Amino acid sequence: MDQTYVLTNARDLAFRQSRYKVASGKAGNNASRVFYTTGAGSVALKWAIKALTNIVWYGAYPWPTYTIAQAPDSSAGDEWPAMATIGGNFRMRT
């Protein structure tokens, strides 16, 4: 199966693949998704929506969806346009 991913107005694109569970919601006009394997994805989703809501201090979020993906490494964590990863040992606590 072929799949095409496009992210306009960005200089790079990140991609993660695993057997993720997904939590999703909206903050204004922006969707937010949390892909996680352990922990409470709903807690991370709450923080993602809060971040999108408070971003108005810096200007509107330019992409339709913000994604957080849990990384397998305990120390992994990075960010790209429209996506961030968090370390596997971060169990998405309040």
C-alpha positions as CSV (number, residue, x, y, z in Angstrom):
1,M,0.0,0.0,0.0
2,D,1.3,3.5,-0.9
3,Q,0.7,6.5,1.3
4,T,1.5,10.1,0.6
5,Y,2.1,12.7,3.3
6,V,2.3,16.4,2.6
7,L,3.1,19.3,5.0
8,T,3.0,22.6,3.3
9,N,5.0,25.6,4.5
10,A,7.5,23.5,6.4
11,R,11.2,22.7,5.8
12,D,11.1,19.2,7.2
13,L,8.7,16.4,8.1
14,A,8.9,13.7,10.8
15,F,7.4,10.3,10.7
16,R,6.9,7.7,13.5
17,Q,5.5,4.2,13.2
18,S,4.4,1.8,15.9
19,R,1.3,0.0,17.3
20,Y,0.0,3.2,18.8
21,K,-3.2,4.0,20.6
22,V,-4.6,7.4,19.7
23,A,-6.2,10.2,21.7
24,S,-7.6,13.1,19.7
25,G,-9.3,16.4,20.2
26,K,-9.6,20.0,19.0
27,A,-8.4,23.4,20.1
28,G,-10.2,26.0,18.1
29,N,-9.6,25.3,14.4
30,N,-6.7,22.9,15.1
31,A,-6.9,19.2,15.6
32,S,-4.6,17.5,18.1
33,R,-3.5,13.9,18.2
34,V,-1.5,11.9,20.7
35,F,0.0,8.6,19.6
36,Y,1.0,6.6,22.7
37,T,1.9,3.0,23.7
38,T,2.0,3.4,27.5
39,G,0.5,5.8,30.0
40,A,-2.5,8.1,29.8
41,G,-2.8,9.6,26.3
42,S,-5.7,11.7,27.5
43,V,-3.4,13.6,29.8
44,A,-0.9,14.4,27.0
45,L,-3.8,15.4,24.8
46,K,-5.0,17.8,27.5
47,W,-1.6,19.5,27.5
48,A,-1.4,19.6,23.7
49,I,-4.8,21.3,23.6
50,K,-3.7,23.7,26.3
51,A,-0.6,24.6,24.3
52,L,-2.6,25.2,21.1
53,T,-5.0,27.3,23.0
54,N,-2.2,29.5,24.6
55,I,-0.2,29.8,21.4
56,V,-2.2,32.9,20.5
57,W,0.5,34.8,22.6
58,Y,2.9,34.0,19.7
59,G,0.5,33.9,16.7
60,A,-1.9,31.4,15.2
61,Y,-0.7,27.8,14.8
62,P,-0.1,27.5,11.1
63,W,-1.0,23.8,10.5
64,P,-4.4,22.1,10.8
65,T,-3.1,19.3,13.1
66,Y,-0.6,19.1,16.0
67,T,0.7,15.6,16.7
68,I,2.6,14.2,19.7
69,A,4.1,10.7,19.4
70,Q,5.6,8.7,22.2
71,A,9.2,7.6,21.2
72,P,10.5,4.1,22.2
73,D,13.7,5.5,23.7
74,S,13.5,6.9,27.3
75,S,15.6,9.9,26.4
76,A,14.1,10.6,23.0
77,G,12.3,13.8,22.5
78,D,12.3,16.3,19.6
79,E,10.1,18.6,17.7
80,W,9.4,19.4,14.1
81,P,6.8,21.4,12.3
82,A,3.4,20.0,13.3
83,M,4.8,17.1,15.4
84,A,6.7,16.5,18.6
85,T,8.0,13.3,20.2
86,I,8.3,12.5,23.9
87,G,10.5,9.9,25.6
88,G,9.2,6.4,26.2
89,N,9.8,6.7,30.0
90,F,7.5,9.7,30.1
91,R,4.3,7.9,31.2
92,M,2.1,10.9,30.4
93,R,1.2,11.7,34.0
94,T,-0.6,14.8,35.2
